[in-house]
Amino acid sequence: MVMVTLCITMFSDNLAIKSYAEVTQESIKEKEDQINEAKKERDQMKSSLTDIETVKKELEKDKNNLNEYITQLDASLSDMQANIDALEQQIADKEAEIEETKKELEAAKEQQQKQYESMKERIRFMYERGDTYLLELLIESDSYADMLNKAEYISELSAYDNQKLQEYILTTQLIALTQSALEEEQATLEEAKADVEAEQASMEALLAEKQTQLSAVNADISDKEAAIKEYEAQIAEENETIAALEKAVEADKAKLANQSKRTYDGGMFTWPCPAYTRISDDFGMRMHPTLGVQKMHNGIDLAAPTGSSILAAYSGTVVAAAYSSSMGNYIMIDHGDGLYTIYMHASALYVSTGQEVSAGQNIAAVGSTGRSTGPHLHFGVRLNGSYVSPWNYLK
C-alpha cells in the first residue's frame, strides 16, 4: 500500500511538472515576443520624429501671408507637442514594464535557486546510497506483482529526476531571455528619452523661426500708426470671436430656460499654470513691448516652458476648444452667470467643445501658437461680455 501511495504521488508530481513546463515555455515565448516588440518600438520612434528642415521648407511657401504662415507653423508645433506627449506616455509605460520585468527576473532567479537546491539534495542522496538500493527494492519484493509495482516506481523516479533537470534548464533559459528583454526595454526607454529631447529641440528651433518672422514683420512696418492699427485689428478679431461664442452660449441657455442652468457659486479660481507663478505681462494698461505705446492688456501672461500643464481655473463647460491665427490654440470655459475664462497660445488641447471640466483638471499644454513670440499662457476672464481683472478671482 505504501508503494502504491508513492507511485500515485509521483504521477501527481509529473502532472504538476508538465504544467510547470508548459507555463515556462509560454513565458519564454512571451519574452521572445517582448524582445522583438521593443526593437519594433525603437524603429517606430525613429520614423516618427519631425524632420525640421522639411517643415521649414514647407513654411517658406506661406511667408508672404502672415496669418497663413502662423497657422501652418502652429499646426506643426501642435503635431510636435502631440508626438512629445505620446513619447512621454511611452516612457511612463516603458518604465512600468521595466519594473515588472525586473520582478519577473527576480522571481525566476528565486525559482532557479530552489530547483538547484532540490537537485543538490537528490544528487547527495543518490551518492550516499549508491545504485544498489534500487536493486535491493526489487529483491525484497514479496511477490511478482510487488516486484512489478516497485519497478514501476523506480521508472517513475527516474522520469521525475529527468523532468526536474528539464525544469531547471527551462528556468535557466527563461532567466536569460528575461535579462535580454530587460536590456531591450531599457534601450527603448533611453531611445524614447533621447527622442523627446530631439523633438523639443525641433520645437525650439521652429519657435525661434516664428519669432524671427514676427519680429521682421514688425520691423517692416515703419509707420507706427500702421503697426498700432494692425495690433488693434488683431485684438478686435479676438474679441469678435469670443463675443460670438458668448452670444451662442446665451442663445443656447435661452432655449433651455426651463432646465437647470449653471450658476457661479463665488468660489476662488485655481491657479491655471501650477508649476509657474512669474507674470510676464499683467492685466491692465501697459507699454506695448514692440509698439512703444500704452495699450490695454486684457489678461495676464504666465511665462512657462512649452508643454507645461494648463489647468481649468474653475469647473464649467467648455464652449470652445479651437484655433485662430491670433489666439493660437485656445479654450473658453463657461462658469455660469456670464463668467468665462479663456486660455490662449496652447501647444496642445486636451478637452473638446461641450465637455464638462472640473477645477484643476489638465485641459491643455503651454505653447506659443498664434500671435505669440515665446511660450506662455495668456489667461483672461470675462464677465457679462467684458474683460475683467483675473486677480478678482485668483487665489
Protein Blocks (a to p, Z undefined) as FASTA:
>chain_A
ZZmmmmmmmmmmmmmmmmmmmmmmmmmmmmmmmmmmmmmmmmmmmmmpccfklmmmmmmm
mmmpmklmmmmmmmmmmmmmmmmmmmmmmmmmmmmmmmmmmmmmmmmmmmmmmmmmmmmm
mmmmmmmnommlmmmmmmmpcbfklmmmmmmmmmmmmmmmmmmmmmmmmmmmmmmmmmmm
mmmmmmmmmmmmmmmmmmmmmmmmmmmmmmmmmmmmmmmmmblklmmmmmmmmmmmmmmm
mmmmmmmmmmmmmmmmmpccdddehiacddfblmbcbdfbdcdjdddfklopacddfbdc
ddddehiacddfbgcddfbdcddfklmpaddddebjhiacddehiabdcbdehiacdehi
afbdcddehjdfbdcddddddeehiacdfklmpZZ
